[in-house]
Amino acid sequence: MSGCLLAVTALFFAGCDSSQPASGRTAPTPHVQPARQVRVARAVTQPVERTVTAVGSLAAQDQATLSTKVAGRLQTIAVDLGSQVRKTELIAQIESRDYQLRVNQAEAALAQARARLGLPLEDSSDRIDPEKTSTVRQAQAILDEARRNHERVTKLWEQKVLSQSEVDTTAAAYSVALNRYQDALEEIRNREAMVAQRRAELEIARQQFADTTIAAPFDGAIQERRANMGEYLAAGSPIVTLVRMDPLRLRLEISEKEAFKIRESQKVRVTLEGTTNIYSGEIKRLSPALNERSRILLIEADVRNDGSLHPGSFARAAIVIDENAPALTVPPNAVVTFAGIEKVLSIHDGKAVEKRIATGDRANDWIEIVSGLKTGEVVILNPGNLQTGSPVVDAD
């Protein structure tokens, strides 16, 4: 009985042998994923432009508050807000009648001083030889006569003809004549100084008369009008604020990390809020030191103004520090970014391989690869949902 049971069991397991296919069935074949055709490009080293980005603001090249140097009533003002003016163009006029009278008065005083000195009234030269003036010539004649008298009396005294008292009298007369001659010279010098003073007073009066006219010191535009016609203005009262509009100053702040890269004459590209225009400039001025608190270097560039730029505007700038720096680049559509991680897909043994990368500068047709790739390596363009291990084949 037991022998029959063992025989049946052996037959059962033999019939259930999985190594043998069931009657009428074939073993399933494994699924093979087809290779995906892709387009590829190579990582290449090419010259690219290196820039330092910064933010800042535009300011007028020059800004001046024009004030009156002399007091008076504002007779005319020829400009208003936004007026464009050229250098030396009339801005305002102070009533000048009073100052013209002061000029006339100073001219008369100068003529009087010149007459006392014996000079022509209208001549521009104030130089004179004191020895040729009538005052000095008269004193010189008296001195010569006193000297001759003293010499004659002295000779007669030596001959015992005249007494000592007469010699002393002529000596005293000679001394007085000499002092009068010196006084005459000093008087002429005093009159010369008076002429110089009157000449200076005349120049001051003429300058005050000229200062009644306020002119533009440079080409620019009126930023603010601060006085009105008919007002009486004290000396120093502001009339208008004038700004030079071309070129403009671009003031930028550079971090300590980038400061050593900045040099004079470097080119600058400037963009403003609300416009896509790109303006060109050039670094002109650098502060000699960094700010101790912020560690910021202040620099200035000059930017040509075509009329669309305004002082006070916020600006972004790209400072070109190297126009032909070598960089490893790939096309932009080869880079995939997911969750902040940048990568490219390459091909190895017919399969896609992911490589994490770090990128740098970018342009419309390339992205710089800082790390993760080498020159000549192949990258897949528009990889989409490809993953590492997916079979691929170059479509070209």
C-alpha positions in Angstrom: 0.0 0.0 0.0 2.7 2.4 0.9 4.6 1.5 -2.2 1.7 2.5 -4.5 1.4 5.9 -2.6 5.0 6.7 -3.3 4.6 5.9 -7.0 1.6 8.2 -7.4 3.4 11.0 -5.6 6.4 10.7 -7.9 4.2 10.8 -10.9 2.5 14.0 -9.6 5.7 15.9 -9.1 7.0 14.8 -12.5 3.9 16.2 -14.1 4.3 19.5 -12.3 8.0 20.1 -13.4 8.1 23.8 -14.3 11.1 23.3 -16.5 8.9 21.8 -19.1 6.5 23.9 -20.9 2.8 23.0 -20.8 1.4 21.3 -23.7 0.4 23.9 -26.4 2.2 27.0 -24.7 5.4 28.9 -25.5 7.6 30.8 -23.0 7.2 34.7 -23.0 10.1 36.8 -24.5 11.5 39.7 -22.4 10.4 43.4 -23.5 13.2 45.3 -25.3 13.0 49.1 -25.2 13.7 50.7 -28.7 16.5 53.2 -28.9 15.4 56.8 -29.1 16.8 59.0 -31.8 18.3 62.2 -30.4 20.2 65.2 -31.6 23.5 66.0 -30.0 26.2 68.7 -29.8 29.7 68.9 -28.4 30.9 71.0 -25.5 33.3 73.6 -27.0 35.7 76.2 -25.7 35.1 79.6 -27.2 36.0 83.2 -26.3 33.2 84.9 -24.3 32.8 88.3 -22.7 33.3 88.5 -18.9 31.3 91.2 -17.1 30.7 92.5 -13.5 27.1 93.4 -12.8 26.2 96.3 -10.6 23.3 98.7 -9.8 23.4 102.4 -9.3 21.8 105.6 -10.4 22.2 108.3 -13.0 23.2 111.8 -12.0 23.8 115.0 -13.9 27.4 115.5 -15.1 27.3 119.0 -13.6 24.7 120.7 -11.5 24.7 124.4 -10.4 22.4 126.7 -8.6 22.7 130.0 -10.3 22.4 132.9 -7.9 22.7 136.6 -8.2 26.0 138.1 -7.0 24.4 141.6 -6.5 21.2 142.7 -4.9 18.5 144.2 -7.0 15.1 143.7 -8.6 14.7 140.8 -11.1 14.0 142.6 -14.3 13.7 139.6 -16.6 14.0 135.8 -16.5 14.4 134.2 -19.9 14.0 130.5 -19.0 11.5 128.1 -17.3 11.4 124.5 -16.1 12.9 122.2 -18.7 14.3 125.0 -20.9 17.4 124.0 -22.9 20.2 126.6 -22.8 23.6 127.0 -24.3 26.8 128.2 -22.5 26.8 132.0 -22.1 23.1 132.2 -22.9 21.1 134.8 -20.9 19.3 133.3 -17.9 18.1 136.4 -16.0 18.7 140.2 -15.7 18.8 142.3 -12.6 17.9 146.0 -13.0 21.3 147.6 -13.8 20.6 151.4 -13.7 22.0 151.8 -10.2 25.2 149.9 -11.0 25.7 151.9 -14.2 25.7 155.1 -12.1 28.3 153.5 -9.8 30.5 152.9 -12.8 30.1 156.5 -13.8 31.0 157.7 -10.3 34.1 155.5 -10.1 35.3 156.7 -13.5 35.0 160.3 -12.4 36.9 159.6 -9.2 39.7 157.9 -11.2 39.9 160.8 -13.6 40.3 163.2 -10.6 43.1 161.1 -9.1 44.9 160.9 -12.4 44.6 164.7 -12.8 46.3 165.3 -9.4 49.1 163.0 -10.6 49.5 164.9 -13.8 48.3 162.0 -16.0 45.9 162.2 -19.0 42.3 161.6 -17.9 41.5 158.8 -20.4 44.8 157.0 -20.7 44.8 153.3 -19.5 48.3 153.5 -18.1 48.8 154.7 -14.5 52.6 154.6 -14.5 54.6 157.8 -14.1 58.1 159.0 -13.3 57.9 160.9 -10.0 60.9 163.0 -10.9 59.0 164.5 -13.8 56.0 165.7 -11.8 55.6 169.4 -11.1 55.5 168.9 -7.3 58.8 167.0 -7.3 60.5 169.3 -9.8 59.6 172.3 -7.6 61.0 170.7 -4.5 64.1 169.7 -6.5 64.7 173.3 -7.6 64.4 174.5 -4.0 66.7 171.8 -2.8 69.3 172.7 -5.5 69.2 176.4 -4.5 69.6 175.6 -0.8 72.6 173.3 -1.6 74.3 176.0 -3.7 73.8 178.6 -1.0 75.2 176.3 1.7 78.2 175.5 -0.5 78.9 179.3 -1.2 78.5 180.3 2.4 80.8 177.5 3.5 83.5 178.7 1.2 83.2 182.3 2.5 83.4 181.0 6.0 86.6 179.1 5.2 88.0 182.4 3.9 87.0 184.1 7.2 84.6 186.4 5.4 81.3 185.1 7.1 80.5 183.9 10.5 79.7 180.4 11.7 76.1 181.4 12.4 75.5 182.2 8.7 76.9 178.7 7.8 74.5 177.1 10.3 71.6 179.1 8.8 72.3 177.9 5.3 72.8 174.3 6.5 69.4 174.4 8.2 67.8 175.8 5.0 69.4 173.0 3.0 68.1 170.3 5.4 64.6 171.8 5.2 64.7 171.8 1.4 65.9 168.1 1.4 63.0 167.1 3.7 60.5 169.0 1.5 61.9 167.1 -1.5 61.4 163.8 0.2 57.9 164.9 1.2 57.2 165.7 -2.5 58.3 162.2 -3.5 56.1 160.6 -0.9 53.1 162.7 -2.0 53.5 161.5 -5.5 53.7 157.9 -4.4 50.6 158.6 -2.3 48.8 160.0 -5.4 49.9 156.9 -7.3 48.4 154.7 -4.7 45.2 156.7 -4.8 45.0 156.2 -8.6 45.5 152.5 -8.1 42.7 152.5 -5.5 40.3 154.4 -7.8 41.2 152.0 -10.6 40.3 149.0 -8.4 37.0 150.7 -7.4 36.2 151.3 -11.0 36.9 147.6 -11.8 34.6 146.5 -8.9 31.9 148.8 -10.1 32.2 147.4 -13.7 32.1 143.9 -12.3 29.0 144.6 -10.3 27.4 146.0 -13.4 28.3 142.9 -15.4 27.0 140.7 -12.6 23.5 142.1 -13.1 23.4 139.7 -16.1 23.2 136.0 -15.1 24.4 133.7 -18.0 24.6 129.9 -18.3 28.0 128.6 -17.3 27.6 125.4 -19.4 25.2 123.7 -21.8 22.3 122.2 -20.0 18.6 122.3 -19.0 16.7 124.1 -16.3 15.8 121.7 -13.5 14.2 124.2 -11.2 13.1 127.9 -11.4 13.4 129.6 -8.0 12.6 133.2 -8.7 10.1 135.3 -10.5 10.3 138.6 -12.4 9.8 141.7 -10.2 11.1 140.1 -7.0 13.8 142.0 -5.1 16.7 139.6 -4.6 19.4 139.9 -2.0 23.0 139.0 -3.0 23.3 135.2 -3.2 19.6 134.5 -3.8 19.1 131.5 -6.0 17.4 132.0 -9.4 17.5 128.6 -11.2 19.1 125.2 -11.0 20.9 124.1 -14.1 22.0 120.6 -15.0 24.3 119.3 -17.7 22.4 116.4 -19.4 25.0 114.9 -21.7 26.9 112.9 -20.8 25.4 111.7 -17.5 27.3 110.3 -14.6 26.4 106.7 -13.7 27.3 106.1 -10.1 27.8 102.4 -9.2 28.7 100.4 -6.1 31.1 97.5 -6.5 31.6 94.9 -3.9 35.0 94.3 -2.4 35.2 90.9 -4.1 34.8 92.4 -7.6 36.6 95.8 -6.9 40.0 94.6 -8.1 38.7 93.8 -11.5 37.5 97.4 -12.2 39.7 99.7 -14.2 39.3 103.1 -15.9 38.3 103.0 -19.6 36.4 99.7 -19.3 33.1 99.6 -21.3 29.8 99.6 -19.6 26.3 98.5 -20.9 23.4 100.2 -19.1 19.8 99.2 -18.9 16.9 101.1 -17.2 13.6 100.1 -15.7 10.7 100.3 -18.1 12.8 100.1 -21.3 14.7 97.5 -23.3 17.2 100.0 -24.7 20.9 99.4 -24.0 23.1 102.4 -23.4 26.9 102.5 -23.7 29.2 104.1 -21.2 32.8 104.1 -20.1 34.4 104.0 -16.6 35.9 107.4 -15.9 36.4 107.8 -12.2 37.2 105.4 -9.3 37.2 106.2 -5.6 40.7 105.7 -4.1 39.3 103.7 -1.2 36.5 101.4 -0.2 33.9 102.4 2.3 35.1 101.0 5.7 31.6 100.0 6.8 30.0 98.6 3.7 33.3 97.5 1.9 31.9 99.1 -1.3 33.9 100.8 -4.0 32.2 103.8 -5.6 32.9 104.3 -9.3 31.5 106.6 -12.0 31.0 106.0 -15.7 30.0 108.6 -18.3 27.0 107.6 -20.4 26.0 109.4 -23.6 22.5 110.7 -23.4 20.3 110.7 -26.5 17.7 112.7 -24.7 15.8 109.7 -23.2 17.9 109.5 -20.0 17.1 111.4 -16.8 19.2 112.1 -13.8 18.0 110.2 -10.8 17.0 107.0 -12.7 17.8 103.6 -11.3 20.2 101.7 -13.6 21.7 98.2 -14.0 25.1 98.0 -15.5 27.3 95.3 -16.9 31.0 96.3 -16.8 33.1 94.5 -19.4 36.3 93.3 -17.7 37.4 90.9 -20.5 36.1 90.7 -24.1 37.7 87.4 -25.1 37.9 85.1 -22.1 38.0 81.3 -22.9 34.9 79.4 -21.6 33.5 75.9 -22.0 30.0 76.2 -23.5 27.0 74.1 -24.6 23.8 75.1 -26.3 21.1 76.3 -23.9 18.7 73.5 -24.8 21.2 70.9 -23.6 20.8 72.0 -20.0 18.1 70.6 -17.8 17.2 72.1 -14.5 15.1 70.3 -11.9 14.6 71.2 -8.2 17.5 73.6 -8.5 19.9 71.0 -9.9 21.4 71.5 -13.3 22.5 68.6 -15.5 23.1 67.5 -19.0 22.7 64.0 -20.6 25.6 62.5 -22.5 25.9 59.2 -24.4 28.0 56.2 -23.3 27.8 52.8 -24.9 24.5 53.7 -26.7 22.8 54.8 -23.5 22.0 58.2 -21.9 24.1 59.2 -18.9 23.2 62.1 -16.6 25.9 64.5 -15.5 25.5 67.2 -12.9 27.0 70.5 -13.9 27.6 74.0 -12.6 26.9 76.8 -15.0 28.3 80.4 -15.3 27.5 83.1 -17.7 24.8 82.8 -20.3 23.9 84.2 -23.7 21.2 83.6 -26.3 23.1 80.7 -28.0 25.3 79.3 -25.2 25.6 78.5 -21.5 29.0 78.4 -19.8 29.8 75.1 -18.0 32.0 75.8 -15.0 32.3 72.2 -13.9 31.0 68.7 -14.8 32.0 68.6 -18.5 35.2 68.5 -20.6 35.9 70.0 -24.0 34.6 67.7 -26.8 32.1 65.7 -24.7 28.8 65.0 -26.4 25.5 66.3 -24.9 22.0 65.6 -25.9 19.8 68.5 -27.1 16.3 68.7 -25.8 16.6 65.5 -23.7 13.0 65.8 -22.4 12.2 62.9 -20.1 15.3 60.8 -20.9 16.9 59.1 -17.9 20.2 57.4 -17.3 20.3 54.1 -19.0 17.8 54.9 -21.7 19.0 53.6 -25.1 19.6 56.4 -27.5 21.0 56.8 -31.0 22.3 59.9 -32.7 19.7 61.0 -35.3 22.4 62.5 -37.5 
